[in-house]
């Protein structure tokens, strides 16, 4: 699916009229953002279930979703400056949407730091779950920040006709193909990470049993 997406982006989709070839990074930048948001929403939902029911499977899903979401969120913060440099003339500006995205990345980075010590203190897992639920509230702010604070960041998807949106139908097809590819990649990585965390949990459980027998 990713190979098909790359083919669409670099062969099928036309150059944007004003930005030229550099606009093709849009298909990776936007879909990385959507995958990151999906990861954080999954983490928030799983964390809420963990706080409610206390099941380790929900906690494990939350951790896996945050880790995968952080991967895609980092891709957003890397591809954004690469796209911005030739268009804005600067690698970075403290545009409202960019700033809110950095805040989102920081919130879930703190979550992962908390989770790294949760085995020594299980209560920390509940604190991290609360942070995951609260942190996802930043995602709607990112979505509306362009209209609320009128930053430099373009609103491509919702732009009206002849105002910088996806005017060529091939661009819309390219966006849909890459979106499917990124969602499949997200699901695959989430499944792999969940299974990895499950196996690590089993290993820790066996280590604890061996330690008890040794005593």
N, C-alpha and C positions, 0 to 999 in steps of 0.2 A: 504493500500500500504506500509506503514512504517512497519507494522508487517511482511508482506511478505519480505521486504528488510532485516529486522533483522534475519528472518529465513534463508535467503540465505547467509548472512554474517557469521552466527555462526554455520550453519549446512551444507550447500551445498558447500561453497567455501573452498578449502583446505588451510592449513597453507603454508605460504611462506617458501621456502627452507632454507634461511639464517636467516631471522628475526623471524620466528616462528609465534605464535599466535598474537603477538603485531601488526603485519602488518595489521590485520583486521581493525584497526582503520582508515586505508587508505580510506576505502569505505565511511566513515562518513566525514573525513577530506577533501577529494577532492570534494565530492558533496556539502559540505557546502561552499567551495570556489566558485564553479560554481554558486550556488544559490545566493551567495553574489554578484558576478560579474553581474549576471542577474539583480538583484535588482538595482544596481548602473547604469547599462545601461538603464533600464526602467526609473529611476529617471532623468538621463541626457536627455533622449528623451522627457519626459513629461515637464521638466524644459525648454528645448528649445522651445517647443510649447507654454508654458506659457509666455516666454519672447516675442514670436512672436505675439500671439493672445490675451494674457492677461486673459484667461479664468480660473476661480477658480478651475474648475474640473481638469485641467492639473496640477495646483499647488498642489492640494490635492493628486493626483496620485503620484507626485514626493515625497511628504512627506511620504506617505504610503510605497513606494518602498524603500526609504532610511531607514526607520525604520526596515522593514523586512530584507533588505540587511545588516544592522548593526547587527541584531540578528545572521545571518549566518556567518558574518565576525568575530564576537566574538567567535562563535563556532570553526572557523578555528584557531584562536589564542589560544584557550584552548586545542583543540585536538592535535595541533602541538607539544607543549612541552611534552604532555603525551606520544606521539609516540617517540619523540626525546630522552627522558631521557634514556630508555634502549638501544637505538641504537647508539646515539652519546656520551652518558655518561654525557650529560648536558641538563638542562631544556631549555636553550635558548642560541643561538649564533646570532651575528649580521650578519647573512647570507644575501646576497642581496635580495633574494625573501622575507625572513621574514621581513627585514627592510622596503621594499616597501609595504608590507601588513600592517604593523603598520602605515605607512604614510597614506595609503588609509583609514584605520579605523579612524585616527585622522582627516582627511579632512571631512569625513561625520559626525563625532562627532561635529565638528565646525558648519557644516550645521544645525544640529539639535538644537544647542545652538542658532544660528541665528533665526531659525524658531520659537523658543519658545517665542520670543519677536516681532514677525511679526504682531500680532494683534494690538499692540500699535503703530507700525509704518509700514504700508503696504509696504513702499519702501524696507524694509529689506527683504521681500519675494523675490524681484527681485535680490538683492545681493546674497541671498542664492541660487537662481536658477542659477546664473552665476557660483557660486562655484561648484554646482552639475555637470554642464556641463564640467568645467575644471577638476574637480577631477577624472572623469572617465578615463581621459588620463593615469592615473597611472596603470590601469588594463593591457593594453598591455605591459607596462614595467615589471610588475610582471611576465607575461607569458614568456618574452624573457630574463629575468634577469639571469636565470641559464646558458644560453649560452653566454650571453654578459660578465658576470663577474665571471663565473666559481665558483659559491658558493658550499656549502656543500649540499644544498637541492637537492634531487634526481629528475630526470625528468622521472617519471615512465611511463606516457602515451606514450611519444614519444621515449622511449628508444628502441634501436635496439634489435633484438633477442639475448638471452643469455647475456644481459647486464643489467639485473635487471628490465625488464619490466613485463607485465602480460603474463607470459609464458604458464600458464594453461588456456585452454578455459573456464573453470568454473569461473576463476577470471574475465574474460571479461563479462560473463553472469551476475555475481554478481554485477559488476560495472554498467551494463546497468539497471538492476532491481532497484538498489539503486538510480541511476540517475533519473529514472522515478518517484520513490517515493518522492525524494527530490523536484523535479519540481512540483509535485502535491501539496506537503506541502507548497511550496513557493506560488503557485497560490492561495491556500486556505487562507493562512495568509494575503496575499496582499488584497484579496477581503474583508476579515474581517476588516482589518485596514482601508481600504478605506471607508467602510460603517461607521465605528466608527468615522472617521474624518468628514464625511458628516453629521452625526447626531449631532456632536459637533458644526459644523458650523451652523446648523439649530437652535440649542439651544442658541448660542450666538446671532443669529439674533433675536430670540424671546425676549431674555433678553434686547437687545438694544431697541426694540419696546416698551417693558414694561417700560423701563427707560424713553423713550420719552413721553409716556402717563402720567407717574407719574409727570413729570415736567409741 
